[in-house]
């Protein structure tokens, strides 16, 4: 997922990424937490807000 985000933002870096779904228990929190870890390990500044 991180690689795909990187390829879609070649010209300009994303400042905000939102993950959503149609119902509870579909893995939104797990997905975005893991994505935040990967970006942080790359040296990106990360702020994760989970309002589920």
PDB file of N, H, CA, C and O in Angstrom:
ATOM      1  N   UNK A   1       0.834  -1.180   0.000  1.00  0.00           N
ATOM      2  CA  UNK A   1       0.000   0.000   0.000  1.00  0.00           C
ATOM      3  C   UNK A   1       0.885   1.252   0.000  1.00  0.00           C
ATOM      4  O   UNK A   1       0.602   2.215  -0.712  1.00  0.00           O
ATOM      5  N   UNK A   2       1.955   1.232   0.802  1.00  0.00           N
ATOM      6  H   UNK A   2       2.185   0.449   1.380  1.00  0.00           H
ATOM      7  CA  UNK A   2       2.835   2.392   0.847  1.00  0.00           C
ATOM      8  C   UNK A   2       3.469   2.644  -0.511  1.00  0.00           C
ATOM      9  O   UNK A   2       3.624   3.793  -0.924  1.00  0.00           O
ATOM     10  N   UNK A   3       3.832   1.584  -1.201  1.00  0.00           N
ATOM     11  H   UNK A   3       3.706   0.650  -0.866  1.00  0.00           H
ATOM     12  CA  UNK A   3       4.438   1.717  -2.521  1.00  0.00           C
ATOM     13  C   UNK A   3       3.451   2.328  -3.504  1.00  0.00           C
ATOM     14  O   UNK A   3       3.821   3.203  -4.287  1.00  0.00           O
ATOM     15  N   UNK A   4       2.222   1.886  -3.474  1.00  0.00           N
ATOM     16  H   UNK A   4       1.922   1.176  -2.838  1.00  0.00           H
ATOM     17  CA  UNK A   4       1.206   2.449  -4.366  1.00  0.00           C
ATOM     18  C   UNK A   4       0.966   3.926  -4.071  1.00  0.00           C
ATOM     19  O   UNK A   4       0.803   4.722  -4.996  1.00  0.00           O
ATOM     20  N   UNK A   5       0.943   4.291  -2.819  1.00  0.00           N
ATOM     21  H   UNK A   5       1.076   3.644  -2.068  1.00  0.00           H
ATOM     22  CA  UNK A   5       0.784   5.703  -2.457  1.00  0.00           C
ATOM     23  C   UNK A   5       1.975   6.502  -2.973  1.00  0.00           C
ATOM     24  O   UNK A   5       1.812   7.616  -3.469  1.00  0.00           O
ATOM     25  N   UNK A   6       3.160   5.938  -2.857  1.00  0.00           N
ATOM     26  H   UNK A   6       3.292   5.032  -2.454  1.00  0.00           H
ATOM     27  CA  UNK A   6       4.361   6.613  -3.363  1.00  0.00           C
ATOM     28  C   UNK A   6       4.321   6.826  -4.862  1.00  0.00           C
ATOM     29  O   UNK A   6       4.731   7.880  -5.348  1.00  0.00           O
ATOM     30  N   UNK A   7       3.832   5.838  -5.604  1.00  0.00           N
ATOM     31  H   UNK A   7       3.499   4.982  -5.209  1.00  0.00           H
ATOM     32  CA  UNK A   7       3.767   5.972  -7.059  1.00  0.00           C
ATOM     33  C   UNK A   7       2.705   6.964  -7.509  1.00  0.00           C
ATOM     34  O   UNK A   7       2.853   7.586  -8.561  1.00  0.00           O
ATOM     35  N   UNK A   8       1.641   7.123  -6.736  1.00  0.00           N
ATOM     36  H   UNK A   8       1.521   6.618  -5.882  1.00  0.00           H
ATOM     37  CA  UNK A   8       0.593   8.073  -7.125  1.00  0.00           C
ATOM     38  C   UNK A   8       0.933   9.507  -6.740  1.00  0.00           C
ATOM     39  O   UNK A   8       0.256  10.441  -7.169  1.00  0.00           O
ATOM     40  N   UNK A   9       1.973   9.688  -5.937  1.00  0.00           N
ATOM     41  H   UNK A   9       2.523   8.929  -5.588  1.00  0.00           H
ATOM     42  CA  UNK A   9       2.347  11.044  -5.507  1.00  0.00           C
ATOM     43  C   UNK A   9       3.748  11.403  -5.985  1.00  0.00           C
ATOM     44  O   UNK A   9       4.535  11.971  -5.229  1.00  0.00           O
ATOM     45  N   UNK A  10       4.060  11.078  -7.224  1.00  0.00           N
ATOM     46  H   UNK A  10       3.420  10.616  -7.838  1.00  0.00           H
ATOM     47  CA  UNK A  10       5.396  11.353  -7.757  1.00  0.00           C
ATOM     48  C   UNK A  10       5.656  12.852  -7.865  1.00  0.00           C
ATOM     49  O   UNK A  10       6.734  13.320  -7.498  1.00  0.00           O
ATOM     50  N   UNK A  11       4.684  13.607  -8.362  1.00  0.00           N
ATOM     51  H   UNK A  11       3.809  13.227  -8.660  1.00  0.00           H
ATOM     52  CA  UNK A  11       4.860  15.044  -8.555  1.00  0.00           C
ATOM     53  C   UNK A  11       4.803  15.833  -7.253  1.00  0.00           C
ATOM     54  O   UNK A  11       5.471  16.857  -7.111  1.00  0.00           O
ATOM     55  N   UNK A  12       4.004  15.353  -6.305  1.00  0.00           N
ATOM     56  H   UNK A  12       3.461  14.521  -6.421  1.00  0.00           H
ATOM     57  CA  UNK A  12       3.772  16.105  -5.077  1.00  0.00           C
ATOM     58  C   UNK A  12       3.482  15.125  -3.945  1.00  0.00           C
ATOM     59  O   UNK A  12       2.762  14.146  -4.143  1.00  0.00           O
ATOM     60  N   UNK A  13       4.031  15.377  -2.770  1.00  0.00           N
ATOM     61  H   UNK A  13       4.616  16.171  -2.609  1.00  0.00           H
ATOM     62  CA  UNK A  13       3.800  14.499  -1.630  1.00  0.00           C
ATOM     63  C   UNK A  13       2.419  14.751  -1.031  1.00  0.00           C
ATOM     64  O   UNK A  13       1.938  15.883  -0.990  1.00  0.00           O
ATOM     65  N   UNK A  14       1.795  13.669  -0.569  1.00  0.00           N
ATOM     66  H   UNK A  14       2.186  12.750  -0.602  1.00  0.00           H
ATOM     67  CA  UNK A  14       0.517  13.803   0.120  1.00  0.00           C
ATOM     68  C   UNK A  14       0.731  14.355   1.510  1.00  0.00           C
ATOM     69  O   UNK A  14       1.732  14.051   2.159  1.00  0.00           O
ATOM     70  N   UNK A  15      -0.206  15.166   1.969  1.00  0.00           N
ATOM     71  H   UNK A  15      -1.019  15.413   1.442  1.00  0.00           H
ATOM     72  CA  UNK A  15      -0.161  15.659   3.335  1.00  0.00           C
ATOM     73  C   UNK A  15      -1.202  14.967   4.201  1.00  0.00           C
ATOM     74  O   UNK A  15      -1.061  14.912   5.423  1.00  0.00           O
ATOM     75  N   UNK A  16      -2.253  14.437   3.568  1.00  0.00           N
ATOM     76  H   UNK A  16      -2.367  14.481   2.575  1.00  0.00           H
ATOM     77  CA  UNK A  16      -3.331  13.792   4.309  1.00  0.00           C
ATOM     78  C   UNK A  16      -3.741  12.515   3.598  1.00  0.00           C
ATOM     79  O   UNK A  16      -3.890  12.487   2.377  1.00  0.00           O
ATOM     80  N   UNK A  17      -3.922  11.462   4.379  1.00  0.00           N
ATOM     81  H   UNK A  17      -3.801  11.485   5.371  1.00  0.00           H
ATOM     82  CA  UNK A  17      -4.438  10.194   3.866  1.00  0.00           C
ATOM     83  C   UNK A  17      -5.578   9.782   4.780  1.00  0.00           C
ATOM     84  O   UNK A  17      -5.417   9.748   6.000  1.00  0.00           O
ATOM     85  N   UNK A  18      -6.728   9.468   4.199  1.00  0.00           N
ATOM     86  H   UNK A  18      -6.859   9.496   3.208  1.00  0.00           H
ATOM     87  CA  UNK A  18      -7.879   9.049   4.985  1.00  0.00           C
ATOM     88  C   UNK A  18      -8.257   7.625   4.600  1.00  0.00           C
ATOM     89  O   UNK A  18      -8.319   7.289   3.418  1.00  0.00           O
ATOM     90  N   UNK A  19      -8.508   6.794   5.601  1.00  0.00           N
ATOM     91  H   UNK A  19      -8.457   7.067   6.562  1.00  0.00           H
ATOM     92  CA  UNK A  19      -8.947   5.421   5.376  1.00  0.00           C
ATOM     93  C   UNK A  19     -10.344   5.291   5.947  1.00  0.00           C
ATOM     94  O   UNK A  19     -10.584   5.659   7.097  1.00  0.00           O
ATOM     95  N   UNK A  20     -11.266   4.771   5.153  1.00  0.00           N
ATOM     96  H   UNK A  20     -11.071   4.472   4.219  1.00  0.00           H
ATOM     97  CA  UNK A  20     -12.646   4.630   5.588  1.00  0.00           C
ATOM     98  C   UNK A  20     -13.235   3.338   5.042  1.00  0.00           C
ATOM     99  O   UNK A  20     -12.666   2.723   4.140  1.00  0.00           O
ATOM    100  N   UNK A  21     -14.363   2.931   5.583  1.00  0.00           N
ATOM    101  H   UNK A  21     -14.825   3.430   6.316  1.00  0.00           H
ATOM    102  CA  UNK A  21     -15.057   1.745   5.093  1.00  0.00           C
ATOM    103  C   UNK A  21     -16.541   1.881   5.411  1.00  0.00           C
ATOM    104  O   UNK A  21     -16.968   2.858   6.027  1.00  0.00           O
ATOM    105  N   UNK A  22     -17.312   0.905   4.991  1.00  0.00           N
ATOM    106  H   UNK A  22     -16.965   0.111   4.490  1.00  0.00           H
ATOM    107  CA  UNK A  22     -18.757   0.977   5.177  1.00  0.00           C
ATOM    108  C   UNK A  22     -19.233   0.471   6.526  1.00  0.00           C
ATOM    109  O   UNK A  22     -20.373   0.731   6.910  1.00  0.00           O
ATOM    110  N   UNK A  23     -18.395  -0.238   7.248  1.00  0.00           N
ATOM    111  H   UNK A  23     -17.468  -0.448   6.936  1.00  0.00           H
ATOM    112  CA  UNK A  23     -18.847  -0.780   8.518  1.00  0.00           C
ATOM    113  C   UNK A  23     -17.727  -0.995   9.506  1.00  0.00           C
ATOM    114  O   UNK A  23     -16.552  -0.858   9.163  1.00  0.00           O
ATOM    115  N   UNK A  24     -18.090  -1.335  10.752  1.00  0.00           N
ATOM    116  H   UNK A  24     -19.044  -1.446  11.030  1.00  0.00           H
ATOM    117  CA  UNK A  24     -17.079  -1.578  11.787  1.00  0.00           C
ATOM    118  C   UNK A  24     -16.411  -2.935  11.601  1.00  0.00           C
ATOM    119  O   UNK A  24     -16.965  -3.835  10.970  1.00  0.00           O
ATOM    120  N   UNK A  25     -15.218  -3.062  12.158  1.00  0.00           N
ATOM    121  H   UNK A  25     -14.768  -2.331  12.670  1.00  0.00           H
ATOM    122  CA  UNK A  25     -14.526  -4.341  12.166  1.00  0.00           C
ATOM    123  C   UNK A  25     -13.921  -4.758  10.841  1.00  0.00           C
ATOM    124  O   UNK A  25     -13.673  -5.944  10.622  1.00  0.00           O
ATOM    125  N   UNK A  26     -13.680  -3.808   9.958  1.00  0.00           N
ATOM    126  H   UNK A  26     -13.882  -2.845  10.136  1.00  0.00           H
ATOM    127  CA  UNK A  26     -13.131  -4.136   8.644  1.00  0.00           C
ATOM    128  C   UNK A  26     -11.634  -3.880   8.536  1.00  0.00           C
ATOM    129  O   UNK A  26     -11.061  -4.058   7.461  1.00  0.00           O
ATOM    130  N   UNK A  27     -10.981  -3.462   9.633  1.00  0.00           N
ATOM    131  H   UNK A  27     -11.447  -3.318  10.506  1.00  0.00           H
ATOM    132  CA  UNK A  27      -9.533  -3.329   9.647  1.00  0.00           C
ATOM    133  C   UNK A  27      -8.983  -1.948   9.376  1.00  0.00           C
ATOM    134  O   UNK A  27      -7.806  -1.810   9.043  1.00  0.00           O
ATOM    135  N   UNK A  28      -9.804  -0.923   9.508  1.00  0.00           N
ATOM    136  H   UNK A  28     -10.760  -1.036   9.779  1.00  0.00           H
ATOM    137  CA  UNK A  28      -9.337   0.440   9.263  1.00  0.00           C
ATOM    138  C   UNK A  28      -8.217   0.840  10.213  1.00  0.00           C
ATOM    139  O   UNK A  28      -7.181   1.343   9.780  1.00  0.00           O
ATOM    140  N   UNK A  29      -8.423   0.620  11.489  1.00  0.00           N
ATOM    141  H   UNK A  29      -9.265   0.211  11.841  1.00  0.00           H
ATOM    142  CA  UNK A  29      -7.437   1.025  12.496  1.00  0.00           C
ATOM    143  C   UNK A  29      -6.126   0.271  12.327  1.00  0.00           C
ATOM    144  O   UNK A  29      -5.052   0.865  12.423  1.00  0.00           O
ATOM    145  N   UNK A  30      -6.203  -1.022  12.080  1.00  0.00           N
ATOM    146  H   UNK A  30      -7.075  -1.505  12.002  1.00  0.00           H
ATOM    147  CA  UNK A  30      -4.997  -1.824  11.878  1.00  0.00           C
ATOM    148  C   UNK A  30      -4.253  -1.383  10.632  1.00  0.00           C
ATOM    149  O   UNK A  30      -3.029  -1.254  10.641  1.00  0.00           O
ATOM    150  N   UNK A  31      -4.994  -1.154   9.565  1.00  0.00           N
ATOM    151  H   UNK A  31      -5.988  -1.259   9.558  1.00  0.00           H
ATOM    152  CA  UNK A  31      -4.391  -0.746   8.295  1.00  0.00           C
ATOM    153  C   UNK A  31      -3.674   0.585   8.432  1.00  0.00           C
ATOM    154  O   UNK A  31      -2.522   0.709   8.018  1.00  0.00           O
ATOM    155  N   UNK A  32      -4.329   1.577   9.002  1.00  0.00           N
ATOM    156  H   UNK A  32      -5.265   1.476   9.338  1.00  0.00           H
ATOM    157  CA  UNK A  32      -3.733   2.911   9.083  1.00  0.00           C
ATOM    158  C   UNK A  32      -2.604   2.947  10.112  1.00  0.00           C
ATOM    159  O   UNK A  32      -1.648   3.704   9.946  1.00  0.00           O
ATOM    160  N   UNK A  33      -2.697   2.144  11.167  1.00  0.00           N
ATOM    161  H   UNK A  33      -3.474   1.529  11.302  1.00  0.00           H
ATOM    162  CA  UNK A  33      -1.604   2.081  12.150  1.00  0.00           C
ATOM    163  C   UNK A  33      -0.346   1.507  11.504  1.00  0.00           C
ATOM    164  O   UNK A  33       0.748   2.042  11.685  1.00  0.00           O
ATOM    165  N   UNK A  34      -0.499   0.429  10.759  1.00  0.00           N
ATOM    166  H   UNK A  34      -1.388  -0.006  10.612  1.00  0.00           H
ATOM    167  CA  UNK A  34       0.651  -0.161  10.075  1.00  0.00           C
ATOM    168  C   UNK A  34       1.216   0.771   9.017  1.00  0.00           C
ATOM    169  O   UNK A  34       2.433   0.863   8.851  1.00  0.00           O
ATOM    170  N   UNK A  35       0.340   1.462   8.304  1.00  0.00           N
ATOM    171  H   UNK A  35      -0.648   1.388   8.439  1.00  0.00           H
ATOM    172  CA  UNK A  35       0.794   2.417   7.302  1.00  0.00           C
ATOM    173  C   UNK A  35       1.556   3.567   7.956  1.00  0.00           C
ATOM    174  O   UNK A  35       2.568   4.021   7.422  1.00  0.00           O
ATOM    175  N   UNK A  36       1.081   4.039   9.100  1.00  0.00           N
ATOM    176  H   UNK A  36       0.259   3.671   9.534  1.00  0.00           H
ATOM    177  CA  UNK A  36       1.770   5.109   9.827  1.00  0.00           C
ATOM    178  C   UNK A  36       3.152   4.659  10.286  1.00  0.00           C
ATOM    179  O   UNK A  36       4.105   5.436  10.229  1.00  0.00           O
ATOM    180  N   UNK A  37       3.270   3.424  10.736  1.00  0.00           N
ATOM    181  H   UNK A  37       2.495   2.793  10.782  1.00  0.00           H
ATOM    182  CA  UNK A  37       4.570   2.893  11.160  1.00  0.00           C
ATOM    183  C   UNK A  37       5.552   2.873  10.000  1.00  0.00           C
ATOM    184  O   UNK A  37       6.708   3.271  10.147  1.00  0.00           O
ATOM    185  N   UNK A  38       5.087   2.408   8.847  1.00  0.00           N
ATOM    186  H   UNK A  38       4.148   2.085   8.728  1.00  0.00           H
ATOM    187  CA  UNK A  38       5.967   2.326   7.678  1.00  0.00           C
ATOM    188  C   UNK A  38       6.444   3.710   7.254  1.00  0.00           C
ATOM    189  O   UNK A  38       7.624   3.896   6.957  1.00  0.00           O
ATOM    190  N   UNK A  39       5.529   4.689   7.223  1.00  0.00           N
ATOM    191  H   UNK A  39       4.570   4.539   7.465  1.00  0.00           H
ATOM    192  CA  UNK A  39       5.936   6.045   6.844  1.00  0.00           C
ATOM    193  C   UNK A  39       6.895   6.636   7.871  1.00  0.00           C
ATOM    194  O   UNK A  39       7.847   7.321   7.498  1.00  0.00           O
ATOM    195  N   UNK A  40       6.658   6.384   9.160  1.00  0.00           N
ATOM    196  H   UNK A  40       5.885   5.828   9.463  1.00  0.00           H
ATOM    197  CA  UNK A  40       7.546   6.896  10.204  1.00  0.00           C
ATOM    198  C   UNK A  40       8.933   6.272  10.092  1.00  0.00           C
ATOM    199  O   UNK A  40       9.938   6.950  10.304  1.00  0.00           O
ATOM    200  N   UNK A  41       8.992   4.992   9.763  1.00  0.00           N
ATOM    201  H   UNK A  41       8.175   4.441   9.591  1.00  0.00           H
ATOM    202  CA  UNK A  41      10.280   4.328   9.598  1.00  0.00           C
ATOM    203  C   UNK A  41      11.059   4.901   8.417  1.00  0.00           C
ATOM    204  O   UNK A  41      12.287   4.813   8.389  1.00  0.00           O
ATOM    205  N   UNK A  42      10.373   5.479   7.458  1.00  0.00           N
ATOM    206  H   UNK A  42       9.376   5.550   7.481  1.00  0.00           H
ATOM    207  CA  UNK A  42      11.024   6.115   6.318  1.00  0.00           C
ATOM    208  C   UNK A  42      11.478   7.536   6.638  1.00  0.00           C
ATOM    209  O   UNK A  42      12.120   8.181   5.808  1.00  0.00           O
ATOM    210  N   UNK A  43      11.158   8.022   7.813  1.00  0.00           N
ATOM    211  H   UNK A  43      10.637   7.498   8.487  1.00  0.00           H
ATOM    212  CA  UNK A  43      11.569   9.358   8.205  1.00  0.00           C
ATOM    213  C   UNK A  43      10.522  10.428   7.961  1.00  0.00           C
ATOM    214  O   UNK A  43      10.806  11.613   8.134  1.00  0.00           O
ATOM    215  N   UNK A  44       9.316  10.037   7.563  1.00  0.00           N
ATOM    216  H   UNK A  44       9.086   9.074   7.423  1.00  0.00           H
ATOM    217  CA  UNK A  44       8.235  11.000   7.346  1.00  0.00           C
ATOM    218  C   UNK A  44       7.626  11.399   8.690  1.00  0.00           C
ATOM    219  O   UNK A  44       7.603  10.607   9.633  1.00  0.00           O
ATOM    220  N   UNK A  45       7.141  12.622   8.763  1.00  0.00           N
ATOM    221  H   UNK A  45       7.160  13.265   7.997  1.00  0.00           H
ATOM    222  CA  UNK A  45       6.403  13.046   9.945  1.00  0.00           C
ATOM    223  C   UNK A  45       5.003  12.444   9.857  1.00  0.00           C
ATOM    224  O   UNK A  45       4.351  12.513   8.815  1.00  0.00           O
ATOM    225  N   UNK A  46       4.548  11.853  10.962  1.00  0.00           N
ATOM    226  H   UNK A  46       5.077  11.796  11.809  1.00  0.00           H
ATOM    227  CA  UNK A  46       3.268  11.145  10.971  1.00  0.00           C
ATOM    228  C   UNK A  46       2.450  11.582  12.175  1.00  0.00           C
ATOM    229  O   UNK A  46       2.957  11.633  13.296  1.00  0.00           O
ATOM    230  N   UNK A  47       1.191  11.895  11.937  1.00  0.00           N
ATOM    231  H   UNK A  47       0.780  11.854  11.027  1.00  0.00           H
ATOM    232  CA  UNK A  47       0.219  12.134  12.993  1.00  0.00           C
ATOM    233  C   UNK A  47      -0.971  11.252  12.678  1.00  0.00           C
ATOM    234  O   UNK A  47      -1.623  11.430  11.649  1.00  0.00           O
ATOM    235  N   UNK A  48      -1.259  10.303  13.551  1.00  0.00           N
ATOM    236  H   UNK A  48      -0.730  10.158  14.386  1.00  0.00           H
ATOM    237  CA  UNK A  48      -2.366   9.384  13.342  1.00  0.00           C
ATOM    238  C   UNK A  48      -3.509   9.756  14.261  1.00  0.00           C
ATOM    239  O   UNK A  48      -3.336   9.831  15.478  1.00  0.00           O
ATOM    240  N   UNK A  49      -4.681   9.991  13.682  1.00  0.00           N
ATOM    241  H   UNK A  49      -4.821   9.930  12.694  1.00  0.00           H
ATOM    242  CA  UNK A  49      -5.881  10.300  14.456  1.00  0.00           C
ATOM    243  C   UNK A  49      -6.913   9.234  14.106  1.00  0.00           C
ATOM    244  O   UNK A  49      -7.371   9.153  12.967  1.00  0.00           O
ATOM    245  N   UNK A  50      -7.274   8.422  15.088  1.00  0.00           N
ATOM    246  H   UNK A  50      -6.902   8.488  16.013  1.00  0.00           H
ATOM    247  CA  UNK A  50      -8.275   7.367  14.895  1.00  0.00           C
ATOM    248  C   UNK A  50      -9.534   7.789  15.624  1.00  0.00           C
ATOM    249  O   UNK A  50      -9.560   7.797  16.854  1.00  0.00           O
ATOM    250  N   UNK A  51     -10.575   8.140  14.893  1.00  0.00           N
ATOM    251  H   UNK A  51     -10.554   8.134  13.893  1.00  0.00           H
ATOM    252  CA  UNK A  51     -11.806   8.623  15.496  1.00  0.00           C
ATOM    253  C   UNK A  51     -12.955   7.647  15.300  1.00  0.00           C
ATOM    254  O   UNK A  51     -14.121   8.039  15.258  1.00  0.00           O
ATOM    255  N   UNK A  52     -12.611   6.379  15.181  1.00  0.00           N
ATOM    256  H   UNK A  52     -11.663   6.061  15.215  1.00  0.00           H
ATOM    257  CA  UNK A  52     -13.644   5.365  14.952  1.00  0.00           C
ATOM    258  C   UNK A  52     -14.469   5.164  16.206  1.00  0.00           C
ATOM    259  O   UNK A  52     -15.391   4.348  16.214  1.00  0.00           O
TER     260      UNK A  52
END
